[in-house]
C-alpha cells in the first residue's frame, strides 16, 4: 500500500529591525521564496499580520519516506534559524498519508 508523509511546521518569527509592515513583508518574501524554491514547501503567514515585528508562519513539505521528510524539515527549520530574524518558537508535526 503506497504511503506518504507530510511535515507541517509552525514558526513564530521576530523581525527586530523592521520599522513597518513593508519592512516585514520584505523579510517574509525572502522566507517564502527560499522555503518554496529550495525546500519545495507550501507557505502561509497565519498570525500577527498587523504587527510589523512579528509573524506566525506555517509551511508544509511532503515526501514518500519518513527519513527524507525529516531531512527536508530539518533543513528548512535550519534556514529559519539562521536568518536576519529571530526564530522564537517552532512546532513540528508529521502526518502519515495512506495512498489507498
ZADO-1210 file (C-alpha; in nm, 4 decimals, padded with zeros to 6 digits):
<atoms>
<atom x="00.0000" y="00.0000" z="00.0000" code="UNK" pos="1"/>
<atom x="00.1517" y="00.3387" z="-00.1001" code="UNK" pos="2"/>
<atom x="00.2224" y="00.5852" z="00.1784" code="UNK" pos="3"/>
<atom x="00.3418" y="00.9359" z="00.2074" code="UNK" pos="4"/>
<atom x="00.4308" y="01.1807" z="00.4791" code="UNK" pos="5"/>
<atom x="00.3523" y="01.5483" z="00.5234" code="UNK" pos="6"/>
<atom x="00.5525" y="01.7627" z="00.7624" code="UNK" pos="7"/>
<atom x="00.3849" y="02.0736" z="00.8990" code="UNK" pos="8"/>
<atom x="00.5963" y="02.3385" z="01.0702" code="UNK" pos="9"/>
<atom x="00.4611" y="02.6406" z="01.2554" code="UNK" pos="10"/>
<atom x="00.7170" y="02.9092" z="01.3407" code="UNK" pos="11"/>
<atom x="00.6978" y="03.2349" z="01.5335" code="UNK" pos="12"/>
<atom x="00.9390" y="03.4819" z="01.3734" code="UNK" pos="13"/>
<atom x="01.0539" y="03.8164" z="01.5177" code="UNK" pos="14"/>
<atom x="01.1845" y="04.0953" z="01.2953" code="UNK" pos="15"/>
<atom x="01.3574" y="04.3316" z="01.5384" code="UNK" pos="16"/>
<atom x="01.4848" y="04.5688" z="01.2676" code="UNK" pos="17"/>
<atom x="01.1503" y="04.6022" z="01.0869" code="UNK" pos="18"/>
<atom x="01.0089" y="04.9522" z="01.1246" code="UNK" pos="19"/>
<atom x="00.6938" y="04.8989" z="00.9227" code="UNK" pos="20"/>
<atom x="00.4712" y="04.6335" z="00.7696" code="UNK" pos="21"/>
<atom x="00.6540" y="04.6978" z="00.4411" code="UNK" pos="22"/>
<atom x="00.9863" y="04.6029" z="00.6053" code="UNK" pos="23"/>
<atom x="00.8267" y="04.2878" z="00.7469" code="UNK" pos="24"/>
<atom x="00.6918" y="04.1912" z="00.4034" code="UNK" pos="25"/>
<atom x="01.0450" y="04.2121" z="00.2589" code="UNK" pos="26"/>
<atom x="01.1638" y="03.9583" z="00.5171" code="UNK" pos="27"/>
<atom x="00.8596" y="03.7355" z="00.4664" code="UNK" pos="28"/>
<atom x="00.9087" y="03.7377" z="00.0898" code="UNK" pos="29"/>
<atom x="01.2649" y="03.6104" z="00.1411" code="UNK" pos="30"/>
<atom x="01.1421" y="03.3412" z="00.3784" code="UNK" pos="31"/>
<atom x="00.8608" y="03.2357" z="00.1434" code="UNK" pos="32"/>
<atom x="01.0774" y="03.2348" z="-00.1689" code="UNK" pos="33"/>
<atom x="01.3512" y="03.0279" z="-00.0035" code="UNK" pos="34"/>
<atom x="01.1117" y="02.7766" z="00.1505" code="UNK" pos="35"/>
<atom x="00.9208" y="02.7361" z="-00.1744" code="UNK" pos="36"/>
<atom x="01.2255" y="02.7317" z="-00.4012" code="UNK" pos="37"/>
<atom x="01.4902" y="02.5409" z="-00.2077" code="UNK" pos="38"/>
<atom x="01.2655" y="02.3225" z="00.0064" code="UNK" pos="39"/>
<atom x="00.9557" y="02.2768" z="-00.2148" code="UNK" pos="40"/>
<atom x="00.7314" y="02.3897" z="00.0710" code="UNK" pos="41"/>
<atom x="00.3877" y="02.5437" z="00.0746" code="UNK" pos="42"/>
<atom x="00.3933" y="02.8595" z="00.2877" code="UNK" pos="43"/>
<atom x="00.1476" y="03.0973" z="00.4549" code="UNK" pos="44"/>
<atom x="00.1530" y="03.3696" z="00.7176" code="UNK" pos="45"/>
<atom x="-00.1209" y="03.2785" z="00.9646" code="UNK" pos="46"/>
<atom x="-00.0789" y="03.5191" z="01.2542" code="UNK" pos="47"/>
<atom x="00.0258" y="03.8657" z="01.3641" code="UNK" pos="48"/>
<atom x="-00.0404" y="04.0151" z="01.0202" code="UNK" pos="49"/>
<atom x="-00.0991" y="04.3559" z="01.1791" code="UNK" pos="50"/>
<atom x="00.2292" y="04.3579" z="01.3755" code="UNK" pos="51"/>
<atom x="00.5402" y="04.4644" z="01.1888" code="UNK" pos="52"/>
<atom x="00.7963" y="04.2948" z="01.4129" code="UNK" pos="53"/>
<atom x="00.6311" y="03.9544" z="01.4474" code="UNK" pos="54"/>
<atom x="00.4851" y="03.6840" z="01.2239" code="UNK" pos="55"/>
<atom x="00.3398" y="03.3387" z="01.2734" code="UNK" pos="56"/>
<atom x="00.4020" y="03.1273" z="00.9650" code="UNK" pos="57"/>
<atom x="00.3239" y="02.7728" z="00.8646" code="UNK" pos="58"/>
<atom x="00.4807" y="02.5635" z="00.5918" code="UNK" pos="59"/>
<atom x="00.4372" y="02.2075" z="00.4760" code="UNK" pos="60"/>
<atom x="00.6610" y="01.9655" z="00.2904" code="UNK" pos="61"/>
<atom x="00.5816" y="01.6179" z="00.1584" code="UNK" pos="62"/>
<atom x="00.7908" y="01.3084" z="00.0962" code="UNK" pos="63"/>
<atom x="00.7461" y="00.9401" z="00.0281" code="UNK" pos="64"/>
<atom x="00.9701" y="00.8332" z="00.3192" code="UNK" pos="65"/>
<atom x="00.9986" y="00.9485" z="00.6775" code="UNK" pos="66"/>
<atom x="01.3779" y="00.9798" z="00.6516" code="UNK" pos="67"/>
<atom x="01.3617" y="01.2142" z="00.3539" code="UNK" pos="68"/>
<atom x="01.0860" y="01.4173" z="00.5199" code="UNK" pos="69"/>
<atom x="01.2855" y="01.4624" z="00.8410" code="UNK" pos="70"/>
<atom x="01.5903" y="01.5807" z="00.6435" code="UNK" pos="71"/>
<atom x="01.3816" y="01.8304" z="00.4452" code="UNK" pos="72"/>
<atom x="01.2097" y="01.9628" z="00.7576" code="UNK" pos="73"/>
<atom x="01.5415" y="01.9935" z="00.9399" code="UNK" pos="74"/>
<atom x="01.6993" y="02.1848" z="00.6508" code="UNK" pos="75"/>
<atom x="01.4028" y="02.4223" z="00.6297" code="UNK" pos="76"/>
<atom x="01.3999" y="02.4894" z="01.0045" code="UNK" pos="77"/>
<atom x="01.7769" y="02.5376" z="00.9906" code="UNK" pos="78"/>
<atom x="01.7236" y="02.8079" z="00.7293" code="UNK" pos="79"/>
<atom x="01.4667" y="02.9788" z="00.9528" code="UNK" pos="80"/>
<atom x="01.7055" y="02.9650" z="01.2478" code="UNK" pos="81"/>
<atom x="01.9865" y="03.1314" z="01.0522" code="UNK" pos="82"/>
<atom x="01.8132" y="03.4350" z="00.9048" code="UNK" pos="83"/>
<atom x="01.8095" y="03.8079" z="00.9741" code="UNK" pos="84"/>
<atom x="01.5266" y="03.7468" z="01.2201" code="UNK" pos="85"/>
<atom x="01.4760" y="03.5656" z="01.5477" code="UNK" pos="86"/>
<atom x="01.3157" y="03.2229" z="01.5459" code="UNK" pos="87"/>
<atom x="01.1152" y="03.2394" z="01.8698" code="UNK" pos="88"/>
<atom x="00.9291" y="02.9065" z="01.8596" code="UNK" pos="89"/>
<atom x="00.8898" y="02.6090" z="01.6281" code="UNK" pos="90"/>
<atom x="00.6264" y="02.3361" z="01.6368" code="UNK" pos="91"/>
<atom x="00.6655" y="02.0369" z="01.4049" code="UNK" pos="92"/>
<atom x="00.4015" y="01.7799" z="01.3165" code="UNK" pos="93"/>
<atom x="00.4166" y="01.4817" z="01.0826" code="UNK" pos="94"/>
<atom x="00.1081" y="01.3272" z="00.9237" code="UNK" pos="95"/>
<atom x="00.1166" y="00.9896" z="00.7523" code="UNK" pos="96"/>
<atom x="-00.0977" y="00.9747" z="00.4400" code="UNK" pos="97"/>
<atom x="-00.2369" y="00.6430" z="00.3212" code="UNK" pos="98"/>
<atom x="-00.2409" y="00.6172" z="-00.0569" code="UNK" pos="99"/>
<atom x="-00.5419" y="00.3855" z="-00.0751" code="UNK" pos="100"/>
</atoms>
